Amino acid sequence: MLVIIQHTNCVHYAERYSLNGYGEVAVSGRGVERILDLIEWFAAHPAPAALAHVSKALDLPKSSALMMLRSLVDRGYVQRLENGNYVLVRLPGDVSGSRRPWGAILALATPHLEAAVAATEESGFVAVLEGGQIRYLNKILPAREIRYDRDISRTRPAHRVASGIVLLAAESESALNAYCLDAALSDAEAAEVRRVVGLARRDGFCLNLKGVVEGAAGVAAAILDAQGRAVAAINISGPQARIAEHSDRATQAVLETARAVSEDIGRRASRTM
């Protein structure tokens, strides 16, 4: 199904919309450019704006502007206020609510992680917590012959890896208790998890000298969003003996890297304020 929406006073411009395979309205052609124009306009004009204002500012038919605004509201980029005005609440790629566009975090984290890998000569990863499991989004390996590598297509129980501990440390006590129950941990195991989580809360990092893979070790620190919530973790891992010997260097690297990525996220979010 293809619908052409054309304004009588703007015969030079037409929006083209079609239904995709999910029954949603999809925009094509010039409409895609107009949506990007609309997001960029909101980023440059963060104050709430009425439909008529948006329509006039971008030379859009009101019907087209309304359809685009509704799409942006549905996607969580724009919020419709009680008075009917619209305001930008996040930029594409920003973490918001239940949406997890990890690509934005990777884009921000990768240059910093590459620098950390070069400084420590150990392997670097960005990790996220999903359903009690740690998923690694990427890996950057050092330029040395003996190095630690991991299969990032596999997830790990959060309590068994450094990245999981620092992300569990950001959870509430009730959420941590629920995790221990869901993971079917014994009383002794749960007590140990609470102990290391407590250390991570105190120190701001987790050094795990006994990784899931025998002979491996790692250290991790949390990446924070603009509201101070932990959304991911920076992890440096390597052979156990090397990480233990150079734990101070690895710890400093993950703390500085996580802090730098968090600051980049904060600066990005400030553009919507």
FILO-574178 format. One record per atom (N, C-alpha, C): x, y, z. Coordinates in steps of 0.2 Angstrom, whole numbers, plus 5000, padded with zeros to 4 digits. Layout:
BEGIN
XYZ ...
REM end
This chain:
BEGIN
500449945000 500050005000 500450065000 500350114995 500750174995 500250234995 500450284999 499950345000 500450404999 500150444994 500450504993 500050564997 500450595001 500150655005 500450715002 499950764999 500250824996 499850884998 500150935000 499850995003 499651034997 499051064997 498851104991 499251164990 499551194996 499951254995 500651244994 500851174994 501551154993 501551104988 501351114982 501351064976 502051044974 502551074976 503251054975 503451004979 503150984984 503350934989 502850884991 503050824991 502650764993 502950714997 502550695002 502850645007 502650575004 503050525004 502850455002 502850415008 502350375010 502350335015 502050265013 502350215016 502050145014 502050105020 501650045020 501650005026 502249945025 502649945030 503149895030 502849825032 503249775032 503049705034 502749695041 502849745045 502549745052 501949785052 501649815047 501049855047 501149925050 501849945050 501950005052 502050055046 501950115048 502050165042 502850175041 503050175035 503750185034 503850245029 504350285030 504450345026 504950325021 504850355015 505450345010 505550405006 506150405002 506250464998 506350525002 506050575000 506150645003 505950645010 505450605012 505250595019 505750585024 506250535022 506750515027 507250585028 507350615023 507750685024 507350725028 506750735028 506350785032 506350765039 506250695040 506350675047 506950695050 507550685047 508150695049 508250775050 507950815046 507950885046 507550905053 506950865054 506550885060 506950875066 507350815067 507750795073 508250845074 508650865068 509150915069 508850985071 508251005068 507951065070 507851065078 507551015080 507351005087 508051015092 508550985089 509150985093 509451055093 509351095088 509551165088 509051215092 508451185092 507951225096 507551185101 507851175107 507651135112 507051155115 506751215115 506151235118 505551195115 505051185119 504451155116 504151195111 503951155106 503651195100 502951165098 502551205095 501851185093 501951155086 501451115084 501351085078 501451145072 501051195073 501051255068 501751285068 502151285073 502851315073 503251265069 503251205071 503651155067 503551155060 502851155058 502651155051 502951215047 502851275050 503151335047 503851335047 504251315052 504951315052 505251275047 504951215046 505251175041 504951175034 504451215033 504051225027 503751155026 503351125031 503051065030 502351075030 501951035026 501251035027 501051005034 500551035038 500451015045 500250935045 499950905040 499850835040 500450795040 500950815036 501550785036 501950795042 501950855045 502350865051 502050825057 501350825057 501050785062 501250715062 501250685056 501450615055 502150595058 502550645056 503250635058 503350645065 503050695068 503050705075 502750645079 502250615077 501950555080 502450495080 502850485074 503350435073 503850445078 504050505079 504650525084 504450515091 503750535092 503550515099 503450445101 503250405096 503250335096 503950305098 504450335095 505150305095 505450335101 505150375105 505450405111 505950465110 505950495104 506450545103 506050615105 505450615104 505050675105 504550665110 504350705115 503850695119 503250755118 502650725118 502050775117 501850795124 501850865125 501650885132 500950895132 500750905139 499950915140 499650965136 500051025135 499751075131 499751065123 499951015121 500050995114 500651015111 501151045114 501751055111 502250995111 502751005107 503250945107 503950965109 504250925112 504950935114 505450875113 506050885111 506550835110 506750815117 506750745118 506950715124 507650675123 507750655117 508350615116 508550625109 509250605108 509450605101 509550535099 509550525092 509650455090 510250415093 510150355095 510650325098 510750335106 510450385109 510450385116 510050335119 510250315125 509950265129 509350295133 508750265132 508150295135 507650245136 507450245143 506850195145 507150125143 506650085140 506850015139 507150005132 507250055128 507650055122 508350045123 508750005120 509449995121 509850005114 509950065112 510250065105 511050065107 511350005107 511949995109 512450025104 512250035098 512750055093 513050125095 512650165098 512850235100 513450225106 513350185110 513850175116 514450145113 514350105108 514950075105 515350125101 514950165097 515350225094 515750265098 515450285104 515750325109 516350295112 516250225114 516750195118 517350165114 517250155108 517750115104 518450155104 518450225102 519050255102 519450255109 519050265115 519350265121 519550195123 519250145121 519350075122 520050055119 520050075112 520650065108 521250095112 521250155115 521750185118 521950145125 521450115128 521550075134 521950015132 521749975127 522049915125 522749935123 522949985119 523550005118 524050015124 523750045129 524050065135 524250005139 523749955140 523849905144 524149835140 524049835134 524249785130 523849715132 523249735134 522749675135 522149685131 521749635131 521049635127 520549675131 520149715126 519649755129 518949745126 518449755130 517749735129 517249785131 516749795128 516149835131 515649785132 515349785138 514849735140 514249765143 513649725142 513049755144 512649695148 512249715152 511849665156 511149655153 510949595151 510349585148 510049515152 509549525155 509149465158 509649425163 510049455167 510449425171 511149395168 511149405162 511749385158 512149445155 512849435155 513249485152 513349465145 513249515141 513349505133 513949555131 514449535128 514949575126 514749595119 514849665118 514649695112 515149695107 515849695109 516349695104 516949675108 517549665104 518149655107 518749685103 519249705107 519849735104 520449705106 520749675102 521349635104 522049665104 522449655108 523149695108 523549665103 524049705101 524549675096 525149645099 524949585102 525449545105 525349475104 525849425104 525649355102 525249315107 525449325113 525049295119 524549335122 523949325120 523449375122 522749335124 522349365127 521649335129 521149345124 520849295122 520249305117 519649275120 519049295118 518449265121 517949265115 517449215115 516949205111 516349255113 516349315110 515849355112 515149345110 515049285106 514349265104 514049235110 514349215115 514149175121 514049225127 513449225131 513349265136 513649225143 513749265148 514049235154 513549265160 513449215165 513149235171 513449305174 513049345176 513349415178 513749405184 513649365189 514049355195 514749325194 514849295188 515449265187 515949305183 515849365181 516249405177 516349475180 516849505179 516949575182 516449625180 516349625173 515849665170 515149655174 514949595175 514349585178 514249605185 514849605189 514849625196 514749705196 515149735192 515049815192 514349835190 514049795186 513349815184 512849795189 512949735192 512549715198 512549765203 513149795204 513349845210 512849905209 512649915203 512249975201 511549965203 511349905204 510649885205 510449895212 509849895214 509549905220 509649835224 509549835231 509649775235 509149725233 508549755231 507949705230 508149675223 508349715218 508549685212 509149635212 509649645217 510149605218 509949535221 509449545226 509149485229 508749445224 508449475219 508049445214 508549405209 509049435208 509549405203 509849345207 509949345213 510249285216 509749225216 509149245217 508549195217 508549165210 508449205205 508449185198 509049145196 509649155198 510149125197 510249055201 509749045205 509748985209 510448975213 510649025216 511349025220 511148995227 511648965229 511648935236 511748995241 511548985247 511649035252 512349065252 512849015252 513549035252 513749075246 513449055240 513649085234 513349155234 512749165236 512349225236 512749275241 513049245247 513349285251 514049315248 514349275244 514949295241 514849345235 514249335232 514049385227 513949455230 513649455236 513449515239 514149545242 514549505244 515249535246 515649565241 515649535235 516049565229 515649625226 515049625226 514649675224 514749735229 514749725235 514949775240 515549815239 516049765237 516749795236 516749845230 516349815224 516349855218 515949925219 515449925224 515149985225 515550035229 515950005233 516450045237 517050075233 517250035228 517850045225 517750075218 517150065215 517050085208 517250045203 517549985204 517749935199 517749865202 517849815198 517949745200 518549715197 518949695201 519549655199 519349575200 519349535195 519149465195 519749425193 520149395198 520749355196 520549285194 519949265194 519749195193 519149205188 519349205181 518849215176 518449155175 517949155171 517549095168 518049055165 518449075160 518949035157 519549025161 519848965162 520348955167 520948985164 521349025169 521949055168 521849125165 521249155165 521049215163 520849265169 520949325168 520749375173 520549435170 520149485174 519949545171 519749595176 519649655174 519449715178 518949755174 518449775178 517949815174 517649875178 517449925175 517049985178 516449995174 515950035177 515350045174 515350105170 515050105164 514850165160 514250195162 514150265164 513550295166 513250335161 512550335161 512250385156 512250455160 511850495156 511850565159 511450575165 511050525167 510750525174 511150485179 511750465177 512150425182 511950355183 511550325178 511350255178 511850215175 512050155177 512550115174 512150085168 512450085162 512150065156 512550015152 513250005154 513649965151 514349955155 514849915153 515449915157 516049915152 516549935154 517249935151 517649875154 517849825150 518249775153 518849765150 519449755154 520049735151 520249665154 520349625150 520549555152 521149525149 521449475152 522049455150 522249385154 522849365152 523149305156 523149325164 522949275168 522949295175 523549325178 524149295176 524749315179 524849385177 524749405171 524949475169 524449525172 523749505172 523349555175 523449565183 523649505186 523849515193 524449555194 524949545190 525549585190 525449665189 525049675184 524949745182 524149765183 523949745189 523249755191 523149835192 523649875194 523549945195 523449975188 523849955184 523849985177 523149975174 522949905174 522349885171 521749925174 521749925181 521149965185 521150035183 521750065182 521750135181 521450145173 521650105169 521350105162 520650105162 520350055165 519650045165 519250105168 519550125173 519150185177 519250245172 519750255169 519850315165 519450315159 519450255156 519050235150 518250245151 518050215157 517350215158 517150285160 517550325163 517450395165 517350435158 517850425154 517850465147 517250445143 517050385143 516450365139 515850395142 515750395149 515250425152 515150495151 515750535151 515750605150 515450625143 515650575138 515450585131 514750575130 514450525134 513750515134 513350575137 513650605143 513350665146 513350725141 513950735138 513950795133 513450785127 513350725125 512850705120 512150725122 512050705128 511350715131 511250785132 511750825134 511650895135 511350935129 511450905123 511250935117 510450935116 510150895120 509450895120 509150935125 509550965130 509251005135 509251075134 
REM end
